């Protein structure tokens, strides 16, 4: 069997979808070395893969001052990918594996050109691990941007990127890419953790794109939760989780409390480990259960609606269990995910900048009381389940690249 290197970026939404595939590869006899940052060690070791940590300079992200909510130009994402990810991580990965040999490498799509570097330097087939939608253009050109900043010095930004790309190319002894090529999705195969039905414009993508559906696998590290209480007082359950960007927005939570206080449903709010709602006291309605972190898959299997930022991972998990969305996208690919779910009739999308108590209330009531949303969510769920999952992805990969 083959020896596999799997490298992903240090983010929940890019690691969790890969767990089922990695475990399946291991169970099928592949020897997988998985590289990410130290906090993911225990979770990834449970798949049976050998875990190796690469270092990450968190101060660098502070210095870059980059957040997806602040991008005003496509090359801001290019800078995040190049200076924040490729330059500090890819040479370290190469150093940490310099005495190893592998048969193929799977690299997170957000590494862009960094994945191409690994494939070229190792001289082995490259597979792209796409936990978001795939695009026929550089990712930097498809994410949502803030209104253009008239004070942005685009020439200086491009010069900074060119200098960095030349520096990385020299260090790795590879050709210098164009700026647009830095955020392209590379690989002979692309493993895409969604279905062709949910992927926008899926007719553009040939059979080198393996649409597996989302990888839903058990999470033994999930916290305990009194699931038996979810329907002890109400027949409907609404789950609220806004990911890592919006989960500290106390004003948004106040809006939710006001909008839903009189709705006869059990609301479950995952507010994040670093969000303190204790100051709100009596403002929290009686029909809310609030936890820093919840077993999301368990909650979604019992939910009737999901209020979400429409991150790809969370939205896919909800739709997998036929749960319609009230989507409030903020940045990155979230608007694209929300738009596609709404296009397929499985979501209502709201604008965070124009959000009011009444709008939020009406959207939730419409999703809860209009059966078509549940029916359309089930159509997406059926497409996910028929896509073959991580078992199909593992079989396709191994049929092409494994040693017999």
C-alpha positions as CSV (number, residue, x, y, z in Angstrom):
1,X,0.0,0.0,0.0
2,X,1.0,3.6,-0.4
3,X,2.5,6.2,1.9
4,X,0.5,9.5,1.9
5,X,1.2,13.0,3.1
6,X,-1.9,15.1,4.0
7,X,-1.4,18.8,4.8
8,X,-4.2,21.2,5.7
9,X,-4.4,24.7,7.1
10,X,-5.0,25.2,10.8
11,X,-8.7,25.8,10.8
12,X,-11.7,23.7,12.1
13,X,-13.6,24.0,8.8
14,X,-10.6,22.6,6.9
15,X,-9.6,19.8,9.2
16,X,-13.0,18.3,10.3
17,X,-14.2,17.4,6.8
18,X,-11.0,15.4,6.2
19,X,-11.3,13.1,9.2
20,X,-13.5,10.5,7.6
21,X,-11.4,10.4,4.5
22,X,-8.1,10.0,6.4
23,X,-9.6,7.3,8.6
24,X,-10.9,5.5,5.5
25,X,-7.5,5.6,3.8
26,X,-5.9,4.2,7.0
27,X,-8.5,1.5,7.3
28,X,-7.9,0.6,3.7
29,X,-4.2,0.1,4.4
30,X,-2.6,3.4,3.5
31,X,0.1,4.9,5.7
32,X,-1.0,8.5,6.2
33,X,1.2,11.3,7.7
34,X,-1.0,14.2,8.5
35,X,0.5,17.7,9.1
36,X,-1.2,20.5,10.9
37,X,-0.6,22.6,14.1
38,X,-0.2,21.0,17.6
39,X,-3.8,21.7,18.9
40,X,-5.2,19.3,16.3
41,X,-2.8,16.4,17.3
42,X,-5.3,14.4,19.4
43,X,-8.2,14.7,17.0
44,X,-6.1,13.6,14.0
45,X,-4.2,10.9,15.8
46,X,-7.6,9.3,16.4
47,X,-7.9,8.6,12.7
48,X,-5.0,6.3,12.9
49,X,-2.7,8.7,10.9
50,X,0.7,9.6,12.1
51,X,0.5,13.3,13.2
52,X,3.3,15.8,12.8
53,X,3.0,19.4,13.8
54,X,4.3,22.2,11.7
55,X,5.0,25.5,13.6
56,X,2.9,28.6,13.0
57,X,3.6,32.2,13.8
58,X,0.4,33.6,15.2
59,X,2.0,37.0,15.7
60,X,2.4,37.1,11.9
61,X,-1.4,37.2,11.5
62,X,-1.6,40.0,14.0
63,X,1.1,41.9,12.1
64,X,-0.6,41.3,8.8
65,X,-3.8,42.7,10.3
66,X,-5.8,40.5,7.9
67,X,-9.4,39.4,8.4
68,X,-11.8,38.1,5.7
69,X,-14.2,40.8,6.9
70,X,-11.7,43.6,6.0
71,X,-10.7,42.5,2.4
72,X,-11.2,45.4,-0.1
73,X,-9.1,43.9,-2.9
74,X,-8.6,40.4,-4.3
75,X,-4.9,40.5,-3.5
76,X,-5.7,40.9,0.2
77,X,-6.6,37.2,0.2
78,X,-3.5,36.6,-2.0
79,X,-1.4,38.2,0.7
80,X,-3.0,36.1,3.4
81,X,-2.3,32.9,1.5
82,X,1.2,33.8,0.4
83,X,2.6,35.6,3.4
84,X,0.5,34.1,6.1
85,X,0.4,30.5,4.9
86,X,2.8,29.5,2.1
87,X,5.9,31.4,3.1
88,X,6.0,30.3,6.8
89,X,4.5,26.8,6.4
90,X,5.5,25.2,3.1
91,X,9.3,25.4,3.6
92,X,8.8,24.0,7.2
93,X,6.8,21.1,5.9
94,X,9.5,20.3,3.4
95,X,12.1,20.5,6.1
96,X,10.2,18.2,8.4
97,X,9.8,15.5,5.7
98,X,13.2,15.8,4.0
99,X,14.2,12.3,5.0
100,X,10.8,10.7,4.1
101,X,9.3,9.4,0.8
102,X,5.7,9.5,-0.1
103,X,3.6,8.1,-3.0
104,X,1.1,11.0,-3.2
105,X,0.3,14.2,-1.4
106,X,-3.1,15.7,-0.5
107,X,-3.0,19.4,0.2
108,X,-5.7,21.9,1.4
109,X,-6.9,24.0,-1.5
110,X,-6.3,27.2,0.4
111,X,-2.6,26.6,0.2
112,X,-2.9,27.4,-3.5
113,X,0.6,27.6,-5.0
114,X,2.0,26.0,-1.9
115,X,0.3,22.7,-2.8
116,X,2.0,22.9,-6.3
117,X,5.3,23.5,-4.6
118,X,4.9,20.4,-2.4
119,X,3.9,18.2,-5.4
120,X,6.8,19.5,-7.5
121,X,9.5,19.2,-4.8
122,X,8.4,15.7,-3.8
123,X,7.9,14.6,-7.4
124,X,4.7,12.8,-6.7
125,X,1.0,13.2,-7.7
126,X,-0.9,16.1,-6.0
127,X,-4.5,15.9,-4.9
128,X,-6.4,19.0,-3.8
129,X,-8.5,18.8,-0.6
130,X,-11.3,21.3,-1.2
131,X,-13.5,21.8,1.8
132,X,-15.2,24.8,0.1
133,X,-16.8,25.2,-3.3
134,X,-14.4,24.8,-6.2
135,X,-14.0,27.7,-8.8
136,X,-12.7,28.0,-12.3
137,X,-10.8,31.1,-11.4
138,X,-8.5,32.1,-8.6
139,X,-10.2,32.0,-5.2
140,X,-9.0,35.6,-4.5
141,X,-11.4,36.8,-7.3
142,X,-14.6,35.1,-6.0
143,X,-14.7,36.0,-2.3
144,X,-16.9,38.8,-1.0
145,X,-15.1,42.1,-0.6
146,X,-15.8,45.2,1.4
147,X,-16.3,48.4,-0.4
148,X,-13.1,49.5,-2.2
149,X,-10.7,51.5,-0.1
150,X,-9.6,54.7,-2.0
151,X,-6.5,54.9,0.2
152,X,-5.3,51.4,-0.7
153,X,-1.9,51.5,-2.5
154,X,-2.4,48.6,-4.9
155,X,1.0,49.1,-6.5
156,X,2.7,48.7,-3.1
157,X,0.6,45.6,-2.3
158,X,1.5,44.0,-5.7
159,X,5.2,44.8,-5.2
160,X,5.1,43.3,-1.7
161,X,3.5,40.1,-3.1
162,X,5.9,39.8,-6.0
163,X,8.9,40.2,-3.6
164,X,7.5,37.5,-1.3
165,X,6.7,35.1,-4.2
166,X,10.3,35.6,-5.6
167,X,11.7,34.9,-2.1
168,X,9.6,31.7,-1.7
169,X,10.5,30.5,-5.2
170,X,14.2,31.0,-4.6
171,X,14.1,29.2,-1.3
172,X,12.2,26.2,-2.8
173,X,13.9,26.4,-6.2
174,X,10.7,26.6,-8.2
175,X,9.4,29.0,-10.8
176,X,7.8,32.3,-9.7
177,X,4.0,32.3,-10.3
178,X,1.8,35.1,-11.5
179,X,-0.1,36.8,-8.6
180,X,-3.4,35.2,-9.8
181,X,-1.8,31.8,-9.8
182,X,-1.0,32.0,-6.1
183,X,-4.6,31.3,-5.1
184,X,-5.5,28.7,-7.8
185,X,-6.6,25.2,-6.8
186,X,-4.0,22.8,-8.0
187,X,-4.0,19.0,-8.3
188,X,-4.5,16.1,-10.7
189,X,-7.5,15.3,-8.6
190,X,-9.7,17.6,-6.5
191,X,-11.6,15.9,-3.7
192,X,-14.5,18.3,-3.1
193,X,-16.5,17.8,0.1
194,X,-19.9,18.6,-1.3
195,X,-22.2,17.1,-4.0
196,X,-22.4,18.1,-7.6
197,X,-26.0,19.2,-6.9
198,X,-24.9,21.7,-4.2
199,X,-21.8,22.9,-6.2
200,X,-22.6,26.0,-8.2
201,X,-22.1,25.6,-12.0
202,X,-21.1,22.0,-11.5
203,X,-21.3,21.3,-15.2
204,X,-18.0,23.1,-15.6
205,X,-16.0,20.4,-13.7
206,X,-14.9,17.2,-15.3
207,X,-14.3,13.8,-13.6
208,X,-11.0,14.9,-12.1
209,X,-13.3,16.6,-9.5
210,X,-14.5,14.0,-7.0
211,X,-17.6,15.3,-5.4
212,X,-17.9,13.2,-2.2
213,X,-20.5,15.1,-0.3
214,X,-19.6,16.4,3.2
215,X,-17.6,14.1,5.4
216,X,-19.7,13.5,8.5
217,X,-18.0,11.4,11.0
218,X,-18.2,10.9,14.8
219,X,-16.5,13.4,17.1
220,X,-15.5,11.8,20.3
221,X,-14.2,15.1,21.7
222,X,-17.7,16.7,21.6
223,X,-19.0,18.0,25.0
224,X,-21.9,16.5,26.8
225,X,-25.3,18.1,26.3
226,X,-28.8,17.4,27.8
227,X,-30.3,16.3,24.5
228,X,-33.4,15.0,26.3
229,X,-34.3,18.5,27.2
230,X,-34.6,19.8,23.7
231,X,-38.3,19.0,23.2
232,X,-39.3,18.8,26.9
233,X,-41.2,22.1,26.6
234,X,-41.5,22.8,22.8
235,X,-42.1,20.8,19.6
236,X,-39.6,22.9,17.6
237,X,-35.8,23.3,18.0
238,X,-33.8,26.1,16.5
239,X,-30.0,26.0,16.6
240,X,-27.9,29.2,16.5
241,X,-24.2,29.2,15.8
242,X,-22.3,31.9,13.9
243,X,-18.8,30.5,13.7
244,X,-15.7,32.2,14.9
245,X,-16.2,35.6,13.3
246,X,-19.6,36.7,14.6
247,X,-19.8,34.7,17.8
248,X,-18.6,37.5,20.0
249,X,-21.2,40.0,18.6
250,X,-23.2,40.6,21.8
251,X,-25.5,43.0,19.9
252,X,-26.5,40.2,17.5
253,X,-27.4,37.9,20.4
254,X,-29.5,40.7,21.9
255,X,-31.3,40.9,18.6
256,X,-31.9,37.2,18.7
257,X,-33.3,37.4,22.3
258,X,-35.7,40.1,21.3
259,X,-36.8,38.4,18.1
260,X,-37.4,35.0,19.5
261,X,-38.6,35.5,23.1
262,X,-42.2,34.9,22.2
263,X,-41.7,32.1,19.7
264,X,-42.8,28.7,21.1
265,X,-39.6,26.9,20.2
266,X,-36.5,25.7,22.0
267,X,-33.5,27.9,20.9
268,X,-30.0,26.5,21.4
269,X,-27.2,29.0,21.1
270,X,-23.5,28.1,20.8
271,X,-21.8,31.4,21.7
272,X,-18.1,30.4,21.7
273,X,-15.7,29.7,24.5
274,X,-14.6,33.3,24.7
275,X,-18.0,35.0,24.7
276,X,-19.3,36.3,28.0
277,X,-23.1,36.7,28.1
278,X,-23.3,36.8,31.9
279,X,-23.8,40.6,31.8
280,X,-27.1,40.2,29.9
281,X,-28.8,38.4,32.9
282,X,-32.6,38.8,32.7
283,X,-32.4,39.8,29.0
284,X,-31.9,36.1,28.1
285,X,-35.4,34.6,27.4
286,X,-36.6,31.4,29.1
287,X,-36.7,29.5,25.8
288,X,-32.9,29.7,25.2
289,X,-30.3,27.1,26.2
290,X,-26.8,28.7,25.9
291,X,-23.5,26.9,25.9
292,X,-20.0,27.9,24.8
293,X,-19.8,24.8,22.6
294,X,-22.2,22.1,21.8
295,X,-22.2,18.7,20.0
296,X,-23.2,20.2,16.7
297,X,-24.1,17.0,14.8
298,X,-26.3,15.8,17.7
299,X,-28.1,19.1,17.9
300,X,-28.6,19.3,14.1
301,X,-30.1,15.8,14.0
302,X,-32.9,17.2,16.2
303,X,-33.2,20.7,14.9
304,X,-35.9,22.2,12.7
305,X,-34.0,25.3,11.6
306,X,-30.4,26.6,11.8
307,X,-29.4,30.2,12.1
308,X,-25.9,30.3,10.7
309,X,-23.1,32.4,9.2
310,X,-23.3,29.9,6.3
311,X,-19.7,28.7,6.6
312,X,-19.4,25.7,4.3
313,X,-18.8,23.2,7.0
314,X,-21.7,24.2,9.3
315,X,-24.1,24.7,6.4
316,X,-23.3,21.3,4.9
317,X,-23.7,19.5,8.2
318,X,-27.2,21.1,8.7
319,X,-28.3,20.2,5.1
320,X,-26.9,16.7,5.5
321,X,-29.6,16.3,8.2
322,X,-32.3,18.1,6.1
323,X,-32.2,21.2,8.3
324,X,-33.1,24.4,6.4
325,X,-31.0,27.5,7.0
326,X,-31.6,31.1,8.0
327,X,-28.3,32.3,6.6
328,X,-26.5,35.5,7.7
329,X,-23.3,35.4,5.7
330,X,-20.5,37.8,6.5
331,X,-17.4,37.2,4.5
332,X,-15.2,34.9,2.4
333,X,-17.2,32.1,0.7
334,X,-20.2,32.4,3.1
335,X,-22.3,34.6,0.7
336,X,-21.7,31.9,-2.1
337,X,-22.8,29.1,0.2
338,X,-25.9,31.0,1.4
339,X,-26.8,32.0,-2.2
340,X,-26.6,28.4,-3.4
341,X,-28.7,27.1,-0.5
342,X,-31.3,29.8,-1.1
343,X,-31.3,29.1,-4.9
344,X,-32.1,25.4,-4.1
345,X,-34.9,26.5,-1.8
346,X,-33.3,25.3,1.4
347,X,-32.5,28.7,3.0
348,X,-33.5,32.3,3.5
349,X,-30.6,34.7,3.4
350,X,-30.5,37.9,5.4
351,X,-28.1,40.9,5.2
352,X,-26.2,41.3,8.4
353,X,-25.8,45.1,7.8
354,X,-29.6,45.6,7.4
355,X,-30.8,43.0,10.0
356,X,-33.7,43.9,12.2
357,X,-35.6,42.1,14.9
358,X,-38.6,41.8,12.8
359,X,-36.7,40.5,9.7
360,X,-35.0,37.8,11.8
361,X,-38.3,36.8,13.5
362,X,-40.2,36.5,10.2
363,X,-37.4,34.5,8.5
364,X,-37.3,31.9,11.3
365,X,-41.1,31.6,11.4
366,X,-41.3,31.2,7.7
367,X,-38.7,28.4,7.7
368,X,-40.4,26.7,10.7
369,X,-43.9,26.9,9.2
370,X,-43.3,26.4,5.5
371,X,-42.7,22.7,4.7
372,X,-41.1,23.4,1.3
373,X,-37.9,24.5,3.1
374,X,-37.5,21.2,4.8
375,X,-38.3,19.3,1.6
376,X,-35.7,21.2,-0.4
377,X,-33.2,20.7,2.4
378,X,-33.9,17.0,2.1
379,X,-33.1,17.1,-1.6
380,X,-29.7,18.5,-0.8
381,X,-29.3,15.9,1.9
382,X,-30.1,13.1,-0.6
383,X,-27.5,14.4,-3.0
384,X,-24.9,14.4,-0.2
385,X,-25.7,10.9,0.8
386,X,-25.7,9.5,-2.7
387,X,-22.4,11.2,-3.5
388,X,-20.5,8.3,-2.0
389,X,-18.8,10.0,0.9
390,X,-15.3,9.5,2.0
391,X,-15.4,5.8,1.1
392,X,-15.9,6.7,-2.5
393,X,-13.1,9.3,-2.3
394,X,-10.7,6.9,-0.8
395,X,-11.5,4.2,-3.4
396,X,-11.0,6.7,-6.3
397,X,-7.7,8.0,-4.9
398,X,-6.3,4.6,-4.2
399,X,-7.3,3.2,-7.6
400,X,-5.1,5.9,-9.2
401,X,-2.2,6.4,-6.8
402,X,-1.8,3.5,-4.4
403,X,0.8,0.8,-4.7
404,X,-0.8,-2.6,-4.8
